[in-house]
Amino acid sequence: MVGPTLFRPRDQREPIVITGMGLVTSVGRNRETTWEAIRQGVSGIRRVTGVPDIPDGWMLGAQADVAAEVPGELKVISMCRLAAREAIEDSGVDMSAVDRDRFGCAISGHMGDDSFVALSQGRPGLHAPGGVAWHRQWMPPSARVMVADAWDLRGPRTGHSTACASGLVEVISAMRSIRSGQCDIALVGSGEAIHPLFAAGFRAMRVLAEHDDPTQACRPFDADRSGFVMGEGAGMFVIERLSHAVARGAKIYAEVCAGKLFAEAYHVTSLDADSDALAHTISTTLRQADLRPQDIAYINAHGTGTQQNDVAEARGIRRAFGGAVDDTCVSASKSMLGHLITAAGAVELAITALALRDGFVPATLNLTNQDPACDLDCTPLVGRLQKFDHALKISVAFGGHLAAVALRRWNDAATGFSYPELAPPRAA
C-alpha cells in the first residue's frame, strides 16, 4: 500500500500504552521467569564461557542461555526474535487482522557478524553449512530487518546506535512515529550479546569489575564498587495508541507518559560531575508527563557500578528531585543482569513496567556499604512490596547520550492488571 492513506495525523494527546512485553536474560528465558528471578534477587553473573575469541574464565559476564534458532545465526538476533515473539503473543494482537502497513518496528543496532575477518585469517567463522551466511547479518540493523520481516511489519522501521541509551531511544522513536500518524502500533526493543571486540575495549578502559565471587562483582552505589559486568539478553515491547489497544480488547501494562533525549556534550566516556544535563533530562521528562517529583515512587537507575557513573547519576537525580527524592526508591538492575549495553534500557524499562504491575520495587544487589556520595534510597539487598502509580527509567550512555522515560500504571479494572498477591522476597 502506498500513498497518503499511510499517513493519518492523530491527537497528540492520546495516550500511548504498553500492551505486550518479552524478555530474554541471564536469569530467565522469558518475561515471567526473569521477573521472578529479579524479585528474588538472583544474580546471573558467572565466568564467561563459549564466546569465540574470549578465553573461558577470562572475564565475568551475565550470559543468556539461548542457542541460535537458525544455524550460524547471531545470538543477538535469536534473542531479539524470542523476545519479540513473546511480546507479540503477550499483546494478544491478531496478526491476521492488524494493518501491517501501520505496524512499525524500532530495534537498536548491534555488532554484526564478523566471520569474514576470521575466515580471512584462516580461522573458522560463525556460519554453518545451510545456515545464515555472514553477509546477511553483518550490518547493525540485521536484527531489526529479520525480526520485522518475520512478522511482515511494513510500517516505519527505525533503529539507533546510541550506546546504552539505545533501548530507551527506540521507545521514544516509536512513540514519535505513532504520534506523527505514521503507524498505530509498533514492536520496539533491543538485544545484546557479549562481543569480544566490546569486551576487549572495556577491559582496556579498566571499567570491568572483578571479584572472586562473580555474583558479588557488580555493586552499584556501593563504596567498594569496581566497575560493571557485561550482560546478554533482549527486551521487546508492543506499544500502541490507546484507542487502537481498546478497540481490539488489549490488556494494558502502563502508559508511556513521556520520554526525552538530551546530551551532555562533555566527553565520549566521562560524565559531567555537575550532572546539569541529566537533571535537565529528568525534569523535562516529568514536565512533559505532567508529573511532580513527589509523584515518582520508583526510579530504575542506570546504575552501572562504576565510580564515576554512580556518583554523577545520584547527583543528577537529587538535583532534579530535590527533597522529594528522600521518599523515592531507586534500584539498579545491572547488579543482577550485568550491563546489556544497547539492550540495557529496554530490558530495564520492562522491569520497571513489571514493578508497576505487581507493586514491587526490585533490589540493588551487593549494596552492603553505600557510598555517602550516592545519597539515595537505593533499595539494598532485598526488594520491597510497595504499590505505586508512577516510575521513571534513566539511561546515561557513552557519547553523552541521556534518556528518560516516565511510566504510569494502568489502573483501569477493565483493561489493566489487578495487583497480584505476592509473597515477600527472600532475604539476601
C-alpha positions in Angstrom: 0.0 0.0 0.0 1.3 3.4 -0.9 0.1 7.0 -0.9 -1.4 9.4 1.6 -3.5 6.7 3.4 -0.4 5.7 5.2 -0.2 9.0 7.0 -3.0 9.7 9.4 -2.4 12.6 11.8 -3.6 11.8 15.3 -4.4 13.6 18.5 -1.0 14.3 20.0 -2.6 14.0 23.5 -3.8 10.4 23.0 -2.1 8.1 25.5 0.5 5.6 24.2 0.4 2.3 26.1 2.4 -0.9 26.6 0.3 -4.0 25.7 3.0 -6.6 25.3 6.4 -7.4 26.7 9.0 -10.1 26.1 12.3 -10.7 27.9 15.3 -12.9 27.5 18.1 -12.5 30.1 20.7 -14.4 32.0 18.2 -15.2 34.8 15.3 -16.2 32.6 14.2 -17.2 29.1 11.0 -15.2 29.2 9.3 -12.4 30.9 7.9 -14.0 34.0 10.9 -16.3 34.8 13.1 -13.2 34.5 10.8 -11.1 36.7 10.6 -13.8 39.4 14.4 -14.1 39.5 14.6 -10.3 39.8 12.1 -10.4 42.6 14.1 -13.0 44.5 17.4 -11.2 43.9 19.0 -13.9 41.7 22.3 -12.9 40.0 23.0 -14.2 36.5 26.7 -13.2 36.6 29.2 -16.0 36.1 32.6 -16.6 34.4 32.1 -16.2 30.6 32.4 -19.4 28.6 31.8 -20.3 25.0 32.3 -16.9 23.4 34.6 -17.0 20.3 37.9 -15.2 20.9 37.3 -14.8 24.7 39.1 -17.5 26.7 36.9 -19.3 29.1 37.0 -17.7 32.5 38.9 -14.6 31.2 36.1 -12.2 32.3 32.8 -12.1 34.2 29.5 -11.8 32.3 25.8 -12.5 32.6 25.2 -14.8 29.7 21.7 -15.8 28.4 21.1 -19.5 27.9 19.9 -19.2 24.3 21.1 -21.2 21.3 20.8 -19.9 17.7 17.4 -20.6 16.3 19.0 -21.0 12.9 22.5 -22.5 12.3 25.1 -19.7 12.1 22.7 -17.0 13.3 24.0 -14.3 15.6 22.9 -14.9 19.2 21.6 -11.3 19.4 19.2 -11.9 16.5 17.9 -15.1 18.1 17.3 -13.4 21.4 15.5 -10.4 19.7 13.3 -12.8 17.8 12.5 -14.8 21.0 11.6 -11.6 23.0 9.6 -10.2 20.0 7.6 -13.4 19.7 6.7 -13.3 23.4 5.8 -9.6 23.3 3.5 -10.1 20.3 1.8 -13.1 21.8 1.5 -11.3 25.2 -0.1 -8.3 23.4 -2.9 -10.6 22.0 -2.7 -8.7 18.7 -4.3 -10.7 15.9 -1.6 -10.6 13.2 -4.1 -11.8 10.6 -6.3 -8.8 11.2 -3.9 -5.9 12.1 -2.9 -3.4 9.4 0.7 -4.3 8.9 1.3 -1.2 6.8 0.7 0.7 10.1 2.7 -1.7 12.3 6.1 -0.1 13.0 9.3 -1.6 14.3 12.2 0.0 16.2 15.1 -2.2 17.2 18.6 -0.9 18.1 21.7 -1.7 16.1 24.2 -4.3 17.3 27.6 -5.7 16.5 27.3 -7.6 13.2 28.7 -11.0 12.0 32.5 -10.5 11.6 33.1 -14.1 10.5 34.7 -12.8 7.3 37.5 -11.4 9.4 38.1 -14.9 10.9 37.9 -16.5 7.6 40.4 -14.1 6.1 42.9 -15.3 8.8 42.2 -18.9 8.2 40.1 -19.4 11.3 36.6 -20.9 11.4 33.8 -18.4 11.2 30.4 -18.4 12.8 28.4 -19.6 9.9 27.5 -23.2 9.3 26.6 -25.1 6.1 23.0 -24.4 5.2 22.8 -21.7 7.9 22.9 -17.9 7.8 25.8 -16.5 5.8 27.8 -13.7 7.3 26.9 -11.2 4.7 23.2 -11.5 5.7 23.8 -10.3 9.2 27.0 -8.2 9.3 25.2 -4.8 9.3 24.0 -3.2 12.6 20.3 -3.3 11.6 20.2 -7.0 10.9 18.1 -7.9 13.9 15.6 -5.2 13.1 15.3 -6.4 9.5 15.0 -10.1 10.4 12.5 -9.6 13.2 10.3 -7.2 11.2 10.4 -9.5 8.2 9.4 -12.5 10.3 6.1 -10.8 11.1 5.8 -8.8 7.9 5.8 -5.5 9.6 5.6 -2.8 6.9 5.3 0.3 9.0 8.2 2.7 9.7 11.4 0.9 10.7 13.9 2.8 12.8 17.0 1.9 14.8 19.7 3.7 16.6 23.2 3.1 17.9 23.3 5.4 20.9 25.3 3.1 23.2 23.5 2.1 26.4 20.7 4.7 25.8 19.6 2.8 22.7 16.8 0.8 24.3 15.0 3.9 25.6 15.7 5.8 22.3 13.8 3.1 20.4 10.8 3.5 22.7 10.8 7.3 22.2 11.4 6.9 18.5 8.4 4.6 18.1 6.2 7.0 20.2 7.1 9.7 17.7 6.1 7.5 14.8 2.8 6.8 16.4 2.1 10.4 17.3 3.0 11.7 13.9 0.4 9.4 12.4 2.8 7.0 10.5 1.6 4.0 12.4 -0.8 2.8 15.1 1.2 0.1 16.8 4.9 -0.8 17.0 7.3 -3.6 18.1 10.1 -1.9 20.0 13.3 -3.0 21.8 16.9 -4.0 21.8 19.2 -7.0 22.2 22.8 -7.6 23.1 25.2 -10.5 23.1 28.7 -10.4 24.5 31.1 -9.5 21.7 34.9 -9.9 22.0 35.6 -6.5 20.5 33.5 -4.7 23.1 34.9 -6.9 25.8 38.5 -6.1 24.9 37.7 -2.4 24.6 36.0 -2.2 28.0 38.8 -4.2 29.6 41.4 -1.8 28.1 39.4 1.1 29.6 39.5 -0.7 33.0 35.8 -0.4 33.6 35.0 -4.2 34.0 34.5 -5.5 37.5 36.4 -8.4 39.0 35.6 -10.4 42.2 36.4 -13.9 43.5 32.6 -14.5 43.7 31.1 -13.4 40.4 27.7 -12.8 41.9 29.3 -10.1 44.1 31.2 -8.3 41.3 28.6 -5.7 40.2 28.0 -3.3 43.2 26.1 -0.2 42.1 26.2 2.7 44.5 28.4 0.7 46.9 31.6 2.3 48.2 33.6 -0.8 47.1 32.3 -0.9 43.5 34.9 -1.6 40.9 33.1 -1.5 37.6 30.4 -3.2 35.5 29.9 -6.7 34.2 28.8 -7.3 30.6 25.4 -8.9 30.1 23.3 -10.5 27.4 19.6 -10.5 26.6 16.8 -8.8 24.8 13.7 -6.7 25.8 10.8 -6.1 23.4 7.5 -4.2 23.7 4.4 -3.8 21.8 3.3 -0.2 22.2 0.2 1.4 20.6 -2.3 4.2 20.6 -4.8 3.8 23.4 -7.8 3.7 21.1 -6.1 1.0 18.9 -5.5 -1.1 22.1 -9.0 -0.7 23.4 -10.6 -1.4 20.1 -9.0 -4.8 20.0 -9.6 -5.6 23.7 -5.9 -5.5 24.8 -4.7 -5.7 28.3 -2.5 -2.7 29.2 0.5 -2.7 31.5 1.3 1.0 31.6 1.0 4.3 29.8 4.3 5.7 28.4 3.7 9.2 29.8 6.8 10.9 28.3 10.2 10.3 27.0 13.1 12.8 26.5 16.5 12.7 24.9 19.3 15.2 25.7 23.1 15.1 25.7 25.9 16.3 27.9 28.3 17.4 25.1 31.0 16.9 27.6 33.2 13.8 26.8 33.0 10.5 24.9 33.3 8.3 28.0 33.5 10.7 31.1 30.5 12.3 32.7 29.9 15.9 33.7 30.4 15.9 37.5 27.8 18.6 38.0 25.1 16.5 36.3 23.3 19.5 35.0 22.3 17.8 31.7 21.0 14.7 33.5 18.9 16.8 35.9 17.5 18.7 33.0 16.6 15.5 31.2 14.8 14.2 34.2 13.0 17.5 35.0 11.9 18.0 31.3 10.6 14.4 31.2 8.5 15.0 34.3 7.1 18.2 33.0 6.1 16.6 29.7 4.4 13.9 31.7 2.6 16.5 33.9 4.2 14.8 36.9 5.9 16.3 40.0 9.0 14.7 41.6 6.9 13.5 44.5 4.6 11.6 42.1 7.5 9.2 41.2 7.8 6.4 43.7 10.4 4.3 41.9 13.4 5.1 39.7 15.2 2.3 37.8 18.6 3.8 37.6 21.3 3.3 35.0 23.5 2.2 38.0 26.5 0.6 36.2 28.7 0.2 39.3 31.5 2.4 38.0 33.0 5.0 40.3 32.1 8.0 38.1 28.7 7.0 36.8 27.0 6.2 40.1 28.0 9.4 41.8 27.1 11.5 38.7 23.7 9.8 38.4 22.9 10.1 42.1 23.7 13.8 41.9 21.6 14.4 38.8 18.6 12.6 40.4 18.9 14.6 43.6 19.2 17.9 41.7 16.1 17.1 39.7 14.0 15.8 42.6 15.2 17.9 45.5 14.0 16.8 48.9 11.3 14.6 47.2 13.9 12.0 46.4 14.1 11.0 50.0 10.7 9.3 49.6 11.6 7.7 46.3 13.0 4.2 45.9 15.9 3.7 43.5 17.5 0.5 42.3 20.0 -0.8 39.7 19.0 -4.0 37.8 22.6 -4.4 36.5 23.6 -5.7 39.9 21.8 -8.9 38.8 21.7 -8.8 34.9 25.0 -7.2 34.2 25.2 -4.3 31.7 23.4 -5.2 28.5 24.8 -2.1 26.7 22.4 -1.4 23.8 19.7 -3.5 25.4 20.0 -2.2 28.9 17.4 0.5 28.5 14.8 -1.8 27.0 15.3 -4.7 29.5 15.3 -2.4 32.5 12.2 -0.5 31.2 10.4 -3.8 31.1 11.5 -4.5 34.7 10.2 -1.0 35.6 6.8 -1.8 34.0 6.6 -5.1 35.8 7.4 -3.4 39.1 4.4 -1.1 38.5 2.2 -4.0 37.5 2.9 -6.0 40.7 3.6 -3.3 43.2 7.2 -4.4 43.9 10.4 -2.5 44.0 13.4 -4.6 42.9 16.6 -4.6 45.0 20.1 -3.4 44.3 22.2 -6.5 45.0 25.6 -6.3 46.8 24.8 -2.9 48.3 26.4 -3.5 51.7 28.4 -0.4 52.2 26.6 2.5 50.4 28.8 5.3 49.1 27.8 8.5 51.0 28.1 10.4 47.7 25.2 8.3 46.4 22.8 9.6 49.0 19.6 7.9 47.7 17.3 5.2 49.0 18.9 2.5 46.7 16.9 -0.4 48.0 19.8 -2.5 49.2 19.8 -6.3 49.0 16.1 -7.1 49.2 13.2 -5.8 47.2 10.0 -4.3 48.7 6.3 -4.8 48.3 5.0 -1.3 47.6 2.1 -0.3 45.4 2.7 2.8 43.3 1.5 4.5 40.2 4.4 6.2 38.5 8.0 5.3 37.8 11.0 6.6 35.9 13.7 4.8 33.9 17.0 6.6 33.2 19.8 5.8 30.8 23.2 7.5 30.9 25.4 6.4 27.9 28.8 6.8 26.5 28.9 9.7 24.0 26.9 11.9 26.4 23.5 10.3 25.4 20.9 10.8 28.1 17.4 9.4 28.0 14.5 9.1 30.5 11.0 7.5 30.2 8.2 8.0 32.6 5.5 5.3 33.1 2.1 5.4 34.6 0.5 2.2 35.9 -2.7 1.4 34.1 -5.3 1.1 36.9 -8.5 0.7 34.8 -10.1 -2.5 36.0 -11.5 -3.5 32.6 -8.3 -3.1 30.6 -5.5 -3.2 33.1 -4.0 -5.7 35.6 -5.0 -6.2 39.2 -2.3 -6.3 41.8 -1.3 -9.9 42.4 -0.9 -11.5 45.8 2.9 -11.6 46.2 5.0 -13.3 48.8 7.8 -11.2 50.3 11.2 -11.8 48.6 13.6 -14.0 50.5 16.3 -12.2 52.5 19.7 -11.9 50.8 
